[in-house]
Amino acid sequence: MIAAVVPIPSRARRHVQVADALRRAVMLGETPPGAALLELELAGRFGCSQGVIREALLLLQEEGLVQRSGHRGTRVSDLNPDEAVEMLRLRRDLECRAARRACAGPPGASGSLRTDLEVQLGLMEAAATAGDPYALAQADREFHRRLFAQAGWPSLEPMLLRCLTHNHRFKLIAGPADLAHTAQRHLGIVAAAESRDGPALARALSHHVATILDDGPSLLDDEA
């Protein structure tokens, strides 16, 4: 379950901070699939109102991390292996199409993109050094979001972010990973993005997504 939590003082964004703490526990498997999340209990643990807890749980519901129903209350979403693979496939298709589109457009701020990606890569490396897989996953998510944004498809971004969240949950719960290697796997993507070679970037992303378990066997039998 969730480790001892210090009451959150900020009023304006405390539901976001509560959601962050709950998300971390769910992503790392500390709060396991199927676990009940009771608003009254959580309010006592976080030192806030049930209204704040309700808002936080709504954020997690939007991400698909919890399921809410009138008679059963709120529970952590199950991990379905088949669904996990389909989300990997959806993510791969979104990212590869976006990569080709972004590279086919005008050069724009490619130098700025490289800087943005290297900042997130640096955060991944720092998280790896600190032994913090959740922080690494958050920087990884932002790395891919910034790259995807180059395609100019803002309406599709929430779909990608949901896939990324569940892909990372699947990976984190699957077991220990070589965090330094996880960070380094992004170097080829940075190089391909800088070269503006759409097919090469799409290939790098396709392999990266299909071998999400740190270059293990491809989880997608139709990897491009």
C-alpha positions in Angstrom: 0.0 0.0 0.0 0.9 3.7 0.0 3.8 4.5 2.3 3.5 7.0 5.2 2.3 10.2 3.6 2.9 13.7 4.9 -0.2 15.9 4.9 -0.2 18.1 1.8 -0.4 21.8 2.7 -1.1 23.5 -0.7 -4.8 24.1 -1.2 -4.9 25.1 -4.9 -3.2 21.9 -6.3 -3.4 19.4 -3.5 -5.7 17.1 -5.4 -2.9 17.0 -8.1 -0.3 16.2 -5.4 -2.5 13.5 -3.9 -3.0 12.1 -7.4 0.8 12.0 -7.9 1.3 10.0 -4.7 -1.5 7.6 -5.6 -0.2 7.2 -9.2 3.3 6.4 -8.0 1.9 3.7 -5.7 -0.2 2.2 -8.4 2.5 2.4 -11.1 5.1 0.6 -8.8 2.6 -2.0 -7.8 2.7 -0.9 -4.1 -1.1 -0.6 -4.4 -1.8 -3.7 -6.4 -4.3 -4.3 -9.1 -7.8 -4.8 -7.7 -7.1 -3.0 -4.5 -9.9 -0.9 -3.1 -9.2 2.9 -2.6 -11.5 4.2 0.1 -12.0 7.9 0.2 -12.4 8.2 3.9 -9.3 6.2 4.6 -7.2 8.1 2.1 -8.5 11.5 3.4 -7.2 10.6 6.8 -3.9 9.4 5.4 -3.3 12.6 3.4 -4.8 14.9 5.9 -7.3 16.4 3.5 -11.0 16.3 2.7 -12.8 13.5 0.8 -13.5 16.1 -1.9 -9.8 16.4 -2.6 -9.5 12.6 -2.7 -12.4 12.4 -5.1 -10.8 14.9 -7.4 -7.5 13.0 -7.3 -9.3 9.7 -8.1 -11.0 11.3 -11.0 -7.6 12.2 -12.5 -6.5 8.6 -12.2 -9.7 7.4 -13.7 -9.1 9.6 -16.7 -5.7 7.8 -17.1 -7.3 4.4 -16.8 -5.4 3.6 -13.6 -8.5 3.2 -11.4 -12.1 2.2 -12.1 -15.0 3.7 -10.3 -18.5 2.3 -9.9 -21.4 3.2 -7.7 -21.7 -0.1 -5.9 -18.1 -1.3 -5.8 -16.4 2.1 -5.1 -13.0 2.7 -6.6 -10.5 0.0 -7.3 -7.1 -0.1 -9.0 -7.4 -1.3 -12.6 -6.4 -4.8 -13.4 -3.3 -5.6 -15.5 -4.5 -7.5 -18.6 -1.5 -8.9 -20.7 -3.5 -8.9 -24.0 -4.6 -5.3 -23.4 -1.0 -4.3 -22.6 0.2 -5.7 -25.9 -2.5 -3.9 -27.8 -1.6 -0.6 -26.1 2.0 -1.2 -27.1 0.9 -1.7 -30.7 -1.3 1.5 -30.6 1.5 3.5 -29.1 4.0 2.3 -31.7 1.7 3.1 -34.6 1.0 6.6 -33.2 4.7 7.4 -32.6 5.9 6.0 -35.9 3.3 7.9 -37.9 4.0 11.1 -36.0 7.8 10.7 -36.6 7.4 10.4 -40.3 5.0 13.5 -40.3 7.4 15.6 -38.2 10.4 14.8 -40.3 8.6 15.5 -43.5 7.7 19.1 -42.4 9.9 22.2 -42.4 13.0 21.9 -40.2 11.7 24.4 -37.6 13.2 24.2 -34.2 15.1 20.9 -34.5 17.9 22.2 -32.3 15.4 23.1 -29.6 13.9 19.6 -29.9 17.3 18.0 -29.4 17.9 20.2 -26.3 14.4 19.2 -25.0 15.1 15.5 -25.6 18.6 15.7 -24.0 17.1 17.4 -20.9 14.7 14.5 -20.4 17.5 12.0 -21.1 19.5 13.7 -18.4 16.6 13.4 -16.0 16.4 9.7 -16.9 20.1 9.2 -16.2 19.8 11.0 -12.9 16.8 8.9 -11.9 18.8 5.8 -12.8 21.7 6.9 -10.7 19.3 7.5 -7.8 17.7 4.1 -8.3 14.2 5.7 -8.8 12.4 3.8 -11.5 9.2 5.9 -11.2 11.1 9.2 -11.8 12.8 7.6 -14.8 9.4 6.5 -16.2 8.1 10.1 -15.8 11.0 11.6 -17.7 10.7 8.8 -20.3 7.0 9.7 -20.8 7.9 13.4 -21.2 10.6 12.5 -23.7 8.1 10.7 -25.9 5.5 13.4 -25.5 7.9 16.1 -26.6 8.9 14.1 -29.6 5.3 13.4 -30.6 4.3 17.0 -30.2 6.5 17.8 -33.3 3.8 16.2 -35.5 1.2 18.8 -34.5 -1.5 16.4 -33.5 -2.6 17.8 -30.1 -5.9 15.9 -30.2 -4.1 12.6 -30.3 -1.6 13.4 -27.5 -3.9 12.3 -24.7 -4.2 8.9 -26.4 -0.4 8.6 -26.6 0.0 9.6 -22.9 -2.5 7.0 -21.8 -0.6 4.3 -23.7 2.7 5.5 -22.2 1.3 5.4 -18.7 0.1 1.9 -19.1 3.2 0.7 -20.9 5.3 2.0 -18.1 3.1 0.5 -15.4 3.4 -2.9 -17.2 7.2 -2.5 -17.3 7.6 -1.4 -13.7 5.5 -4.2 -12.3 7.1 -6.8 -14.6 10.2 -6.6 -12.4 13.6 -5.0 -11.8 15.2 -3.4 -14.8 18.7 -2.0 -15.6 17.8 1.6 -15.2 20.9 3.0 -16.8 20.3 0.8 -19.9 16.7 2.0 -20.0 17.9 5.6 -20.2 20.6 4.8 -22.8 18.0 3.1 -25.1 16.9 6.6 -26.0 20.2 7.7 -27.6 19.4 6.2 -31.0 16.0 8.0 -31.0 17.7 11.4 -30.3 20.2 10.8 -33.1 17.5 9.8 -35.6 15.4 12.8 -34.6 18.3 15.2 -35.1 19.0 13.8 -38.6 15.3 14.3 -39.6 15.3 10.9 -41.2 11.7 9.9 -40.9 12.0 6.2 -41.8 15.1 5.8 -39.6 13.3 7.5 -36.7 10.2 5.4 -37.2 12.3 2.2 -37.2 14.1 3.3 -34.0 10.8 4.0 -32.3 9.2 0.8 -33.5 12.1 -1.3 -32.1 12.2 0.8 -28.9 8.5 0.2 -28.2 8.4 -3.5 -29.2 11.3 -4.3 -26.9 10.1 -2.3 -24.0 11.5 -4.8 -21.5 15.0 -3.4 -22.1 15.8 -5.0 -25.5 14.3 -8.3 -24.6 12.3 -10.3 -27.1 9.9 -8.2 -29.2 6.4 -8.2 -27.7 4.9 -7.3 -31.0 4.9 -10.1 -33.6 4.5 -7.7 -36.5 7.3 -5.3 -35.5 8.2 -3.2 -38.5 
